[in-house]
Amino acid sequence: MLSQSSCTAQNEAETPEGLQEQNALRSGKSDLYDIKPALVDENERTLSPYFFIKSDDPEAEQLPLLSTSADVKIAGVIADVAVTQVYKNSGKKPIEAIYTFPASTRAAVYGMKMTIGERTIVAKIKERQKAREEYEKAKSEGKTASLLEEQRPNVFQMNVANILPGDTIRVELKYTELLVPTDAVYEFVYPSVVGPRYSNRKASDAGERDKWVKTPYLKEGEAPTSEFDIAVEVSTGVPIDDIACVSHKTAVRLEKKSLAEVSLDKSEKFGGNRDYILRYRLAGNQIQSGLLLFEGEKENFFLATVQPPKRVTEKMIPNREYIYIVDVSGSMFGQPIAISKELMKKLLGRLRPTETFNLLLFSGGSKLLSEKSLPATDKNIEKAFYALENEHGGGGTELLRALNRALGLPKKEAGSRTFVVITDGYVSFEVETFETIRKNLNKANLFAVGIGNGVNRFLIEGMARAGSGEPTVLELPGHGGFSLRMTDENQKPKEDSSDIKLEQKVDKFLEYIEFPVLTQLQYKFDDFETYDVEPVSLPDVMAERPVILFGKWRGKAEGKITLSGFTGDGEKYEHSLNVKKFKPSEKNAALRYLWARDRIATLGDYNALSESDERTKEITELGLTYNLLTKYTSFVAIDSEVRNKTGESESVTQPLPLPDGVSDYAVGGGGFGNLMGSGGIGRGVGMGGAGARQMKSLSIAPKISADESEAASPAPELTLAIGKISLNTTERTEADIKKVLEKNLNMLQSCLAQSGGKRGKLTVTLVLNPNGAVVKAVIKKSDVKEKRFELCLLTKMRRMLFGSLSSSEAIQTVEVAFEIK
């Protein structure tokens, strides 16, 4: 429940739609609550994920997926990926395996094959409905078959029919994607897990492309049931300065300065519960810009990559109104919401007194800080801090309602407006979200931040694209691999700390929000005959990232491509590429797939706004022409041999692991969070939260152990005293700092309940920005050594405000000594 001092007046007690069928309610058991189950209307169940429960039937195979492996070849800016899935039936009955898995949002899937023993069947691309019909027919005839369908641009479904007892079947799919560097850092992401999606749709009304949402999940902390492996070869043509897998432990072998092989450590055998992220930087912070050309039998393709200028100085930043939309639903419980709070403290702390802001927290309902944006004063920022601090994650994820509410807030005529959405993106209504943003954004920008190790990148990137903003993903800490740098002497890697830290990513994101690198971009072609160029118009460049142009060309490869625009400080910018300097190459054959994939994405965006039979037909034809998986085309492979004589089989849906860092609250096992109450946000129960109209009876009471009950208030004999205060700046005085600490002393005293009755001394180091917000708080030394007490103290001190300064001094460090007496 939000504190009365934060935002009680604007409570929106929305009743979430639909009650999720969940194990905790059915059993009446929960780790956090004593529950009396609600009675559920069978016709009102929502389309929701559920927990996997292993059957005791020894004849039934329930975990058919043995392993997933990926072989990745990166050459220049193009990655080519072969993914192999191995299925095995260890039971005694024929089965159909159904597996939902993630994909890169930029993947152009151009091939698939299935191997049964010594036989390999190459899949064919067909119209989606026709492919499904052929698969179902083969299944009923007893033939082994496989079908690959796109449920979302980043979610695929594999069906493998008639896997006989003892069978091992391999299915390989191939895709290619373009790697575009940001701030001279290249990033390859291999998504390995689909997070559970919130949906308020009734299961009985769900379309075929949405039924995958009802997927079984393992419990929090359970390792994946299938093995995971990935091997990456990076060939750059120019020296690699450093390379880092920031998600998994890896080993790197450097064949030469421009060629690295990255293999997964054996300890990561079951590391398929988080995205694999590899980053590398070229020597001298180079980027591989220029022009790639491919000359085909019928069509020629080009890819132009132009690096923009460096960002202008901070003095050009205009004043803005910021609307922060923060997800506090059940799937954000734990680390995700903790990182969201840290991010918000940094964002709020960077506001200038002349700017305004508002805060909307959402789960099953939403809560607004104020009916109109507030000046960024110390008092208002502190009010927002308190609102955030009282959130811990619970309930459904009604993102659309929250967006509609935020986008409808009144705006001043003058000044610019920026929306920032912070979420893991675990919703199933992505297209509706994009449409809402495009139709209601008006003259504003929207930036999206994904929090977690397996976020819905389709939603995060799509929201930013629809809002002419920038997407950012902040991974959860705790896993990162090793950052390696190549030495000049022996070309061997050595450990280095060049990994991109969370704080650096936050700082970069703040730069993206504050001002663009290039605006009013245009391109033209002189004496170079082009057509079918993508994109038709170029958006503003917010990050230091190359501008990309795809297209086709005729005639001779000569002439000039010119990009023009204006820098952040209004200066004219122009850059040209001399086409004749670049030669067509067979190595660039992937350009045909990449162009088609980009064109399909553009048409899909238009279809999201207003679906057209003509556009649907064009997407279908592109898929069939270029052999690509799309929303309307699928890959199907059918064996000619009838192997299952009866044609009868049991369908088995492979359970998915919860993404690393995501709690059971995302599925519903105990995910009750803050239910409706005085001044609180109206939230649903678990991921598929229910409305009161469906609850016949529900009694929820927090479980309190005897130890917790006794520790509810601090021991009366303990007190926290403020000792010596040291500063590295003349802009503040010891008296200034002490005044704020004394004002908040009662809040700090409450942490003594976590001290275990210990007395002792400790020193805390605070880093303040010019607005007086605490951007960092750490324990310098302590003889108390009670982690719960120290964490509590740091958490409360991070939300203190010490007043704005008139100067632009960037960093101020304060050391405060405390004593527990």
N, C-alpha and C positions, 0 to 999 in steps of 0.2 A: 504494500500500500504506500502511495506517495505521501510524504510528510505534508502537514497542513501548510507549512511555510513555502512549499513549492508551487503547486498548481491545482488546488482543489476546485476552483470555481468552474473550470472548463472541462469537467468530467464528461466523457461520452461513453455511457454504459451500453455499448452495442452488444446485442446478443448474438454470439457466433452461430453459424449455420451448421447443424448436423453433429451427432455424437459418434466419436470413433469407438469401434469395437476394439477393446484393448485388454490385455491379459490382467492388468492390475485390477480393473473394475470387475472382470468376470470372477476373479479369485477372491476379491475383497482384501488383497494384500498389497502393501507398498512399503518401500524402505523409509518413506518420509511421512506417510499419512495412515491413519486408521480410516478405512473406507467402508461405507455401507453402499453396496452396488446400486446404481440406477437401473431402472427398467428401460430397455431400449426398444423403440419402435422399429421393427425389422425393415419397414419400407423407407425409413429415414436415414439408414446408415450411409455415411459418406464414403467416398472413394479414398481410402486411407491405407498406408502401410501397416503391417502388423508384425509381431514377433514370431520368429520361426520356432516351432516346437517339434523336436525330432520324434518320429513314430517308433514304436517298439516292434514294428513288423520287420523281421529279418529278411524277408523276401523282396522288400521294396527298396530301390535305390533312391535316396533323397538328396544326395550331394553329387550329382553327375559331373560337375566341372572339376577336373583334376588340376589344371594349370592354365595360366595365361602368360605368354612371353612375347616380347617385342624386340625386333631387330631394327635399329634406326640408323640410317645413313644420312648425314647432313653434309651437303656439298654447297659451299657458299651460303646462299640465303634460302635454299630449298631442302626440306627434310622429306625423305622417303621412308615409310614405316611399314613393316610387315608384322602383323599381329597373329599369333597362333594360339588357338584355344583347343585344349585337349579334353574330350569327354569320355567317361568310362562308366559302363553299367556293371556294378559289382553285385547287383541283385539277381533275382530269378525271373523277373518279368520284363518284357519289352517296354521301353519307355520313350517318351518324347521329352527332351530337355529344353527348357525355356530359360534364357539367361538375358537379363537386362544389364547393359554395361555402358560406360561413358565414352565420349569421343571428344576430340578437340573441336572447338567451334569453327576452326578454319580447315578442317580435314576435307579433302576431296577423295572419297573412297571410290577407287576405280577398278577393283578386282577382288574375286573371292574364289576359293577352290576347297573341295572336301576330299579327304583321303580316308579310305576304308581298306585296311590291309595293304594290298599291293595296288589297288585301284585309286586313281585320282580323277575326280569329276570337276571340271571347270564350270563355275556358275555363270549364268546368263542374266543380263539386265532385262527386266520386263516391267511393264506398267504394274503398279503396286497391287491392284486388285487381281490382275491376271496371274501374277507371281504367287499370290496367296492361294488362289484357286488351284494352280498346278501343284503347289506344295500339299494342300489338303487332299487332293486326289491321290498323289503318290503315297501319302501317309496311310490313307484308307486301303490302298492296294498292297501295303506291306513293303513298300520300297523305302530305303533309307534316303532321306532328303534333308537339305538345310535351307533355311530362309533367313535373309538379313533384311530388316526393315528399319527405317528411321522414324523414331517416335518424336524426337526433337532434334534439331541440328547437332546437339551434343549428347543425345541419348539414343542408343541403338538397341534392337532386340534381335537375338539369335534364337531360332527354333531349329532343333535337330530331331527328326522323326525316326522312329524304328531303330533305336539303339538296342541291339539284342544283348541278353546276358553274356558277359565276358567281352563285349565289344570295346575297342578303343578307337575313337574317331577324332581326326584332326580337321579343324576348319581354319583356313588362313585367309585373312582379308588384308588388302593393301591400300594405303592412302598416302597422299602427299600434302604438304602444307608449306606456306611461306613464313619465314622467320623475319620479323621486322624489329630491329633494335630500338630500345628506348634509352636515351642518355648514353649511347654507345655500348649498351649491354644487350647481348643477344640472349633470348630465353626460349628454351624448348620445354613444353609442358606435355606430359603424357598422363591424361586423367585415368585413374584406376578404379574409382568407385563412384557410384551414383548415390547422392544423399537422399534421404526420405523426403518426399514432396507433400506439402500441405495441400489439401483440396477440400472445398466446401460443396463440391458437386455430389449429388446422390449417386451411389454406385449403380443404381438401376437406370440412370439417365446417361451414363458415361459413354462416350464414343470409343471406337476401337483404338484410336491413337492415345487415349487417356487411361486405358485399363491397366497399363503397366504400373501406374502409381500404386495400385494395390499389390505391393511386393513384400515378401517376407524379409525381415532383417534379423541379424544376430543381435544379442544384447551388447550393451556398452562394455568395452574391454575384451570381448571375445575376439580371438584372432580369426582372420579369414580362413575358410575351409579349403581354399584352393591355393596352390603355390603361385608365386609371382617372380618374373625375371625380366630384365631389360638390359640390352647392350647397345651402346651408342658410339658411333664413329663420327668424329667431327673433322671435316677436311675444309680448311678455310682459304688456302692459297696464299695467305699472309700469316706471319707469326701470331700465335695465340699468346696473349699476355697472362691471363689467368682464367681458370675454369673451375666451377664449383657446382656440385649437386647439393642443393640446400634442403632436400627433403629426405634423402636416404644416404646410408653409408655406401661409399663406392670406392673402387680402385681405379686409378688412371695410369695408362701407359702412353707415353709420348713417342711415336715413331720418328717424328721430326718436328720442327718448330710449328708447322702448320697442320699437323695431323695428331689427333688425340683419340684414344680408345677408352671408353668409360664402361666399367663392368660393375654389376651389383655385388655388394658384399654378401657372403653366405648367411650372415645374421639377418638379412632382409628377405629371407625366403618367403615369409608371409607378410611382406610389406605392401600388399595391395589394398590397404585401407586409407591411402592418402595419395594425392597427386605426386607424380615424379616430376621434379623441376630441376632442370640443368641450365646454368647461366655461364656465359663466357664473354670475355672481352678481348678484342684484338689489340696488338701492340700499337701504342700511340693513340689509343681510343679511336682507331679508324672504324669506319663502317663501309660495307661493300656496296657503294652506290654506283650508279651508272646505268647501263642498258643491256638487257638480255634479249636475244633474238632467237627464234626458232622458225625454220623453214619447213613446212609440212607438204604433203602431197596435194592437199586441197586448200589449206589455209596456213597463213603465217601469223605468228604471235610475238608480241613484245611485252616486256616488263621494264618500266622506267622507275628508277629509285633516285630521289633527289633529297639530299640532306639540307634541312632548313638552317638558318643562322642561329647563333647562340641567343639565349633569352636576354631580354633587356634588364636594366637595373630596377631595383625595388621602388625607386622614387616614382615610377610611372603607375603604380597600383592604384586603381580607382576605388572609391568607397562603394561598398556593396551591402545589400541585404541578404543574409544567409538564412535559409530554412533547413534545419537538420531533421531528417526523418530516420529514426533509429529503431531497429527490430529488437524487441525484448521478449520474443516468443520462446517456447520451450526448447526449440532446437539451438538457441543461443546460450542455453544454460552452461555455466562453467567458464572455460577459457575464452570462448567466443565473445561473451558479453563483457568479460574483464578487459579484453583488448579493445572492444568498442568503447568502453568507458575511458581507457587511456587515450584513444584516438580523439574522442570528443573533448577531453581536457586540453589536448594540444590545440585542437581547432578553436575552441572557445578562448584559450589563452592567447592566441595570435590575433584576436579581434582588436581593432582600434576603437577608441571611445566614440569616434565619429560614425562608426558602422552600427547596423542594427541586426538582430537575429531573432529566431524563434526555434522552438524545439518541440517535435511531435514524437512521442513514444508509442509504438504499436505492437499489438499481439492479436488477440481475438477482437479487441476494441482498440481505441486510441486515446491518448491523453495529450493535450496541448498546453504548453507553458503559458501562453497568452493569446487572446483573440486577435491581437495585432503585434507585429514585431516590436521588440524592446531595444532601447539603446544599450550598447555593450559596456555598461557600467559595472563596477565591482559587485554591486548589490545584485544586479540581474544575472551576472555570470555565476555568482555564488548560488543563486536560486536554481539555476540550471544544474549545477553540480549536485545539489542535494536531491533534485528530481532523479538524476541518473543513478546516484548512489543507492537509492532504495529499490532499484530494479535488479532482479536476479535471474529472470528468464522463466517463462511459463505460458502455456496457452497456445492457441492457433496462430497462423501467420496471415492476417487479413491485410496484405500489402495494398491491394487495389483500393480498399476503403481509405486506408491511410493516405495514399497518393491523392485521391480525389479530395480529401479534406485539406491537405496541404496546398495543392495546386489552386484551390478555391479561396485561399486566404487573401484578404484585401492587400493591394500593393500601392505604394506611393507612385505618383506620376513620374517623378524624377528618380534617377539612380538605376543601377543594374541589380538584378536579383539572381541568386544562385541557390539551387536545391542540392543537398547532399543526402543520398540514401545509403544507409549502412545496414547490411543484412548478409545472411549466408545464401539467400536466394532459393531456399527450399520451398518453392511453390510450383504449382502445375499450370498456372494461367499466364505464361510469359507473353503470348501474343496480345492478350487483352491489356497487359501492363504497358507494352510498347504503344499500343493504340491510345491509351489514356494519356500518356506523356505527350505524344505528338499533338493530340487534339486540344490539350489544356495548358501546355507550357507557356504559350505566348512568347514574349520577348525575354526569355530567361535561359539559363543553362542548367543542366542536371548532371551531376557527377555521381557515380555509383562505386561503392566500396564493398567488396566481398570479404567476409571474415571467415577463415577456416582452411582446412587442408583438402577439402573436396567440394568447393563451392559450386553453385550453378553458374558457370561462366557464361552460358548462353543468356541468362537473365541479366547478369552484371554488365556484360559488354553491350547487350541490346538496349538496356536502359540508357547507358551513356551515349550510345549512337543516336537514339531517338531524342535525347536531350541535348545534342551537340556538345557533349562534355567528354569526360575521360574516365575509363574504368581503371580500378586499382584492386588488386587482391592482396590482402595481408594474411600470410600463413601463420598458423599457431606455432609458437616456439617449442623446442624440445626434441626436434629430430635432426635437423640439418646435417648434411654430410661434411665433407672436407673441402675447403677451398685450396686450390693448388695453383702455384705460380711457376712458370718455366724460367729457369736460370739461363743466362746467356752462355755460361761456360760449358755445361754438359747436357743441356736440354732435358734435365730431370726435374720432376715436380717437387716442390717442397711445401710444407704447410704454411698457410698465410691467413690473414684475417680480413681478406678482401670481400668476404661474403656480404651481400647487401642486407643490412640490419633493418629491423622493423622501424626504428626511429628514422633511418635515412629514407625509407619508403614513405613514411608519413610526411617528412619535410618536402619530398618531391611532389607528393599529392597536393600539399598546400600551394606549391608553386603553380601547379596546373590550374588550380581554382582561381588564383589571384589574377593572372593575366596570360593571354595567349602568346605564342611565339610568332605566328603569322596569321594574318587575316586577309579577307578579300582575295583569295587565291584564284588564279586562272591559269589555263595552259593553252598553248597553241602549237601547231605543227607547220613548219615551213619546208616545202619540197619533200615531205615524207607523207605518203598517202595512207591514212589510217581510217579505221571504222570500228564500230562496236567498242568504243572506249569506255572503260569503267574506272572510277565513277564518273557520272555525267557532270556533276559539279563537286568541287572540293570543299570540305568543311574547314573551319579554322583549325590551325595546328596548336594544340594545347601543351603537348609534351615535345621534348626534343627528339623527334622521331621522323624518319624519312617520309616524304610524300610519295605515295605509290600510284602509278598509272598502269592499268592493264589494257590490252587492246589487240587488234589485228591490223596487218598492213599488207599492201599490194605493191607490186613493182620493185624498184631498187631500194636497197637499204641505205638511204642517204638523206640529206637534209638536216633539220634541226628541230629539237623539242625544247620549248621554253616555258618555264614556270615563273610566274610573277605574283606579287602581292605586297603587303605592307607589314613591317615588323611591329613589335609591341609599342615602340616609341614613335610610330607613324612614318618611318623611313621607307622609301621604295625599295623593294627587293626583287631581283631577277637572277635566274640561273638557267643556263642552256646546256644541252647535250648535243654533241656533234655525232649524228647517227653513223656516219661513215667510219668512225673510229672503232665501232663494235661489229664483230662478225657473227653471223648465225652459227649455231652449234647444235648438234644432236643431243648434247648433254642437257639442253634446255627443253627437252620434249615435254617435261611436266607442265610447261606453261599453258598448254591446251587445257589440262585439267584445272589448273589454278584460275585461268580466266573464266572457264565455265562455272566453277564453284562460286566465284565472286559475282558473276552475273545472276546466278540462281539466288544468292543471298539478297541481292538488290531487288529482284522480282518478288522474293518472299516478303521483304519489307513493305513493298507497295501492296501486296495481297493482304497483309495484316491490316492495313488501313481500309482497303475496300477490295474484297475478293472479286477476282475477275476470271471468267472462264478462259478468256484469251491468254491471261498471264499463266493460269494453271496449265494450259496446253503448252505454252512456251517452256515452262519449267520441265514438264514431262518430256518434251522433245529434246531439250538440252541433256537431260539424264540419259535418254536412249542414244542420242548421237555421240556423246562423249563417254558413255559407259560409266555413268556416275550414279551413286546412291543419292536419292532425293526424297522429299516428302511424298512424291507421286511415283517413284520407281524403286524397285527392290531387286536384290540378287537372289536367285534360286538355283540350287544344284540338286539334281535328281539322279540317283543310281538306276540303272536299267534293270537290275536284278531284284526279283521279289524275294525278300529275305524273311519277312514275317508273314507266314502263310495265313494266319487268322486275321491279320490286319488290326488286331486289338492291341492297345498299349495304354500305358498310364502316363498322363502329363505331369511332369515334375518341374516346379519353378525353383531354380537355384537361389538359395537365400544369399543376401548381400551383407557384408559387414557394415556396421555404422562407420562413417568417416572418422578418422582419428580426431579426438577432441570433441566429438558430438556425443551428447548424453542420451540416455533412454527417453528423456523428456521429448525428444524429436519424434518419437514413435507413439508415446503415450504412456509408458510404464511409470506412473508416478508424476507425470508432467502437469501438475495443477497450478504451479506458480501462484500468483496473486489473483484470487477470484474476485468477483465484484464486491466492493465494499465502500465504506466512506472514503471518498477522495481517491479511490483506486481505479485502475484500468479494468474494464470488463473483459475478462478473458475466457476462452474456452477451456475445456478439459483436454489436456494432451494435444497431440498434433491435429486431431480431427475434432476439435472442441464442439460441445453441444449447446444448443439453446435451451433455455429453461422450459420451453414448451414441450421438450422431449424428455425432461427429467421428471419422473414420477416421484422419486425421492432420492436425495443425495446428502449424506452427512459426512463432512470432512473435518477432521481435527488433527493438528500437527502432533506427531509423536514427540514427547519430551522425556528423556531418560532422567533418572534420579540425579545423575551427575550434572546434567545440563541445567536441571531445575535449581540445584544448589549454586551453580555458577552464573545465575542470571544477573546478579549484581556484584560489584567489586567488594572484596573483603574490606570491612570498614577501617581496619588499621593501616591500610596502604594508601599512600598519597604519591602523586607525581609532581615533582618539583622541577622548575626550569632553572638551569644552571648557566654556565658561560655561553655567550653568543659571539661568534666571530664572523666577519664579513670581508669580502674581497673588493668592496666598492665603497666609494664615498657618497654615492647617490642615496643610500639608506643609512640609518643609524641603528645601533643596538636597541635603542628605545623604541624605534619604529617596529622592529621585529618582535620585541617582547610584548608590545601592546597587542599585536594580533594573536600571539600565542596565548596570552592571558585571556583574551576574549573567547578563545576556543578551548580553554583548559578543561572545562567540564566534559566536552566531547572527547578529548584525549584521555581523561580519567576513566572513561567507560571501558577503555582497553585493558585496564588492570584486572578485569575479570578473567583475562586470558593469560595472566602472568604466572599462574601456578603458585601464587603466594610468595614469589621470589622478590627479594630486594636487590638493588644493584644500580650500576650506572651504564649509560649508553650515550652515544653521540650520533646525531642524524645530520646528513649533508643534504641540503636542498639546493636545487638549481632553479632560479627564477628568470622569467622573461621580462621585457620592459613593462608588460601589463600587470606584473606582480603575480602571475599564475605560476604554480609549481609544475615545471615540466619534467622534473626528475627528483626522486627522494630515495635515499639509500641509507642503510645502517653502516656507519664508518667503523664503529667498534662497539662492543656490548659484552657485559659479563652477566646479563640476564639470561640470554640464550633460550628464550621461549619463542619459537617461530610464530605461533598464533598471535602472541602479544605484539611482536615486532611487525608482523604483516598488518595487523589492525592499526597500529600507530602510523605506519607509512601510508596506508590507504586514506586515513583521515587527514593526514598532513598534505597529501597530494591535492586535496580539494580546497585548501586554504588559499586566500587571496591577500597579497601584501600591498596592494595599491599600485596604480600606474605611475610611471616616471615620465618626465617631460623630455628626457634625453633619449637617444637611440642606442644606448649601451645594450648590447645584445644579451650577454650572459652575466648573471650575478650569482655568486655562490655564498651560501650561508651555512654555518655549522652551529648546531644547537645541542648543548649538553643537557641531559635529563638525569634525574635520580629518582628511583622508587624507594621511598622511605617507609 
